[in-house]
Amino acid sequence: MQIQDLPYPDPGVPDARSGPRLLWWLFRNQLAGQLKSLAWGLLHFASVAALPFCVGVAVQAVVDRSGSRLALAGGLLALACAGNAVGDTFLHRTAITNWITAAARVQQLLARKAAQLGSALTRRVAAGEVVSVSTGDVEKIGWFVEALSRFTAALVTIVLVCAALLVYQPALGVVVAVGLPVLALAVLPLLPRATRRADIQREKAGRATELASDTVAGLRVLRGIGGEQLFLERYRNASQEVRHAAVRSARMWSLISAIQVLLPGLLLIAVVWYGVHLARQGRITVGELVTVYSSVMVLTYPLRHFEEIAMAYSFSRPSARRAARVLSLERATDTAGSRAADAPCGDLYDPETGMLANAGRLTAVVCGDPDAAGLLAERLGGHPSREGTSVLLGGVPLDELPLDIARTAVLVQDKDPVLLSGTLRELLDVPASGAVEPRSALAAARCDDVLAALVQGSLDAADPMDARITERGRSLSGGQRQRLALARSLITDPEVLVLDEPTSAVDSHTEARIAQGVRELRAGRTTVVFTSSPLLLDRADRVVFLHDGEVVAAGAHRELLHSEPRYRAVVTRETDDEAALSGSVALTDVLPEADALQELEEMEEKA
């Protein structure tokens, strides 16, 4: 896999049982790239390691006044330099390729998992952690994957050089062969402490990221209650904790780096001292001493890769553990896809609550518990957060349909939908049947004032469709964002559309017009609306009332107001004491409001 071939057609099924298993799985799936990197790494390090031998031959040739051996040494030196240049160039190329492709594979896996879990992901893993895993953690994972092949090449080179020195000059070769493993293993006792400090730093950084994400998301609310300084102080304290943890971690790694510099220097001093002693005794030549000395000098370069692989593993292991935790998450009821890939049609039925939405009709669902309503909405869309009986569409369990088919058949708009940044045209460019035009959807969602506001706030867009929307639609009001999200859902024209409180942030007049627009645009399609608004309920073909997780009443809105006190209490927001005192007085508050708005709307249409 090359960088230009990304993304992967299929990133595969990861081994997410633990962080190390995920790293090993990534290594095995990039074996070809790892072998290429290893081959170029061996050429590079072998060429570097050959330089001292060439220099030693040249020095001895000068001492012996041998022109032919000097020319041979020069030729070998040029060949080693060429091998070093070529090997280093392609080693860097293949290593970076392994890094980027490994990070891209993990990002694809995370994106696929997020799409599979849907809204259940952020309830099981903090949003800040998801952001941290998909950005910084994937880079650390890629770093270890690409560093592994370079470390292997450096290790093989050190072993070969030690073996060559033992053959070339046994007396000094023994000193080098014994000293180098000591250098490589000297920092091992410090690694656990360095790893713990690095883990603490990343945990604090993750908490700071979550706090920043929450603060940015709720900035408007914080300003409204005057809590900006409070949260700013909290984030400042969290940042200082991250800084202190980073300094403590850096101190430990600097100590490891100092040891990696100090010990090779001591080994070099020992080799020179012992070599000079042997040379004075005539047991080795000057050229051999220069060769061994230069070899020890050069071997400090591949020895640095021992420190790098230790750092890479220390940083990537917790990152891989976090990524594996996200990748190991499964849907509460996994869509096996055992049925044919055909979208069913018919009534939508939830066996757990007894909720029935007739095909082609507008059904309103009233539930006094917002959490229970949210769980039911997720279940209707095939996104249950816990195990249970599957929802049936036309008698077909959604869990038995392929995931993409189930999501095409049933679309759920969350209570707090998200608008992505970009132009309005891009926002509404979603997979759709083509039966609903963008302008028709915008009209049904009553977005006239939203379009005008977008044009007014844009300097270079005369057409509202070309106006830009900021991240998460922060430049728009809550009601404007809600209506644009509703228009986006209407464009997709699914077989079943589930709307969770789609008009909670708009005024009553606009709410009544939206209810009529959705009813007309969705004629012949199944629509389920979770609401307690009398204006929406009055326009529903059928109203279903849930109490304690079960359907206790169903019928027309006005009938339920007369026959079901619990329903009336939810719709009119009255307490038990108020209901006992007022009896049916609430009807005079609810029905005239709906009738008056309906009459006003009819007058506007005639005008």
Disulfide bonds with the S-S distance in Angstrom:
none
